[in-house]
């Protein structure tokens, strides 16, 4: 994990290039990073299931290791492919637990507060200034195997973190999602005007979604 200045100068490095591991100074497959208002850094580690790594690591703004939590599995306290991170206005941390088809909601000390399945199989999460959560589901599939999440359609789900209710859905236009491992938005971002940007891996493009009345 690298921290850069606006002009591209490397200010901080976490982990060691070319070296994987499960120590506090090593990563195996870091997926996402987010920074709290006080500068604390959270890193999600573990991109592939069944590799024995699925955890969240916390560092202070200088890079000093503070704590970690999570272990591979399907239980309530477990993670499997923690693929994306988001944080609301109160500093609550949201982890896209992709392989388990849920969003895990934590305090910054790693205490599990909630476990949400209504936002699909999250590849990307974003929370805007109004505490609206956007979840990009790029993998849900009905066949047993990769992406197994029967009854769920790929797309972007939108709802407030205050009550966890999904109030809007942008469906993935892919006509045959069960035929492939991914389609639609994996990464997601929303600007102050409410325009949604979805980074699409299969399509190798960014889709722009404009709010309509």
Secondary structure, DSSP 8 states (H G I E B T S, - for coil): -EEE-TTS-EEEE-SBTTB--SSTT--SSEEEEEE-TTS-EEEEE--STTSS--EEEEE-TT--EEEEE--BSSSTT-BS-EEEEEE-TT--EEEEEGGGTEEEEE-TT--EEEEE-TT-SEEEEEE-TT-EEEEEE---BSSSSTTB-TT---EEEEEETTT--EEEEEE---TTGGGSS--SEEEEEE-TT--EEEEETTTTEEEEE----
